[in-house]
Amino acid sequence: MYRIYNKLKESILDNLYREDQKERNRYKKYLIKYQDYKIASAKYANDFSRRTDDIFNDTDRLEIAKDYIKKNINDIVNSDNLKRKSWLLVQHMDNDTDFQEWFIKFLSENSEEYKYLYDRIQINLGKSQKYYTQDV
């Protein structure tokens, strides 16, 4: 029964992760085509009927992810697969630095995930990067 429960947890996170990456990979094609993020973002929002302040349609998905991560943090920190997928979702929660700061405490300071999230938080707070992982 425990194995089935863990598979269900992984499945939920996998779906959130896949949708997140699908949006961003599709957007990369727009960036390549238009060579300007403002033009690419406007075109992407228009083509997919999205609000310009939520072109990836993240609002609901990231709220679901946040709730899932909070409730399952003990399992997440004990699974490299779950931790990596959770980190990527948290990385995109730019409107919630409090949650990003909460989550980073569960990452090893020597890990790439920690460095990327640390710099992302710094940028979101209007501060300088330490590891220079983010293209700004």
C-alpha positions in Angstrom: 0.0 0.0 0.0 2.9 2.4 0.9 4.4 1.8 -2.5 1.1 2.7 -4.3 0.8 5.9 -2.2 4.4 6.9 -3.1 3.7 6.3 -6.8 0.6 8.5 -6.5 2.6 11.3 -4.9 5.3 11.0 -7.7 2.5 11.1 -10.3 1.0 14.3 -9.0 4.4 16.0 -8.9 5.3 14.6 -12.3 2.2 16.1 -13.9 2.9 19.5 -12.3 6.5 19.4 -13.4 5.7 18.2 -17.0 3.1 21.0 -17.5 5.6 23.6 -16.2 8.3 22.4 -18.5 6.0 22.1 -21.5 5.1 25.8 -21.2 8.6 26.9 -20.9 9.9 24.8 -23.7 7.2 26.1 -26.0 8.0 29.6 -25.0 11.7 29.1 -25.8 10.7 28.6 -29.5 9.1 32.1 -29.4 12.3 33.6 -27.9 14.3 32.0 -30.7 11.9 33.2 -33.3 11.4 36.8 -32.1 14.9 37.4 -30.5 13.3 39.7 -27.9 11.6 38.6 -24.7 9.0 41.4 -24.7 7.9 40.6 -28.3 8.0 36.9 -27.7 6.0 37.2 -24.4 3.3 39.4 -26.0 3.0 37.0 -29.0 3.0 33.9 -26.7 0.3 35.4 -24.5 -1.8 36.3 -27.5 -1.4 33.0 -29.3 -2.4 31.0 -26.2 -5.0 33.4 -24.9 -3.0 34.1 -21.7 -2.8 37.2 -19.5 0.4 39.1 -20.1 1.2 38.8 -16.4 0.8 35.0 -16.4 1.9 33.9 -19.9 2.8 30.4 -18.7 -0.6 30.0 -17.0 1.3 29.3 -13.7 -1.0 30.8 -11.1 -3.1 27.7 -10.4 -0.4 25.1 -11.2 2.1 26.7 -8.8 -0.5 27.1 -6.0 -1.3 23.4 -6.3 2.4 22.7 -6.3 3.0 24.8 -3.2 0.2 23.1 -1.3 1.6 19.7 -2.4 5.1 20.5 -1.4 4.1 21.8 2.0 2.1 18.7 2.8 4.7 16.3 1.5 8.0 18.0 2.4 9.3 15.0 4.5 8.9 12.7 1.5 10.3 15.2 -0.9 13.5 15.8 1.0 14.1 12.0 1.1 13.8 11.5 -2.6 16.2 13.1 -5.1 13.6 12.8 -7.9 10.9 14.5 -5.9 13.3 17.1 -4.6 14.5 18.1 -8.0 11.1 18.4 -9.5 9.9 20.4 -6.5 12.9 22.7 -6.7 12.2 23.4 -10.3 8.6 24.4 -9.5 9.6 26.5 -6.6 12.2 28.2 -8.8 9.3 29.5 -10.9 7.3 30.9 -7.9 8.8 34.3 -8.4 5.8 36.0 -6.7 6.3 34.1 -3.5 9.8 34.7 -2.1 8.6 33.7 1.3 7.9 30.2 0.0 11.1 30.1 -1.9 13.1 31.1 1.2 11.2 28.4 3.2 12.0 25.7 0.6 15.7 26.6 0.2 16.3 25.5 3.8 15.7 21.9 2.6 18.5 22.0 0.0 22.2 21.4 0.5 24.1 24.7 0.3 26.6 22.9 -2.0 24.0 21.8 -4.5 23.3 23.4 -7.9 19.7 23.7 -6.9 20.5 25.7 -3.8 22.7 28.1 -5.8 20.1 28.6 -8.5 17.3 29.2 -6.0 19.4 31.5 -3.9 20.2 33.7 -6.8 16.6 33.6 -8.0 15.5 34.8 -4.5 18.1 37.6 -4.5 16.8 38.8 -7.9 13.2 38.6 -6.7 14.1 40.7 -3.7 16.0 43.3 -5.9 19.4 42.2 -4.6 22.6 41.0 -6.3 23.3 37.4 -7.2 26.0 35.5 -5.3 26.5 32.6 -7.8 25.5 34.4 -11.0 23.2 31.6 -12.2 20.4 33.7 -13.5 20.3 35.5 -16.8 18.7 38.8 -16.1 
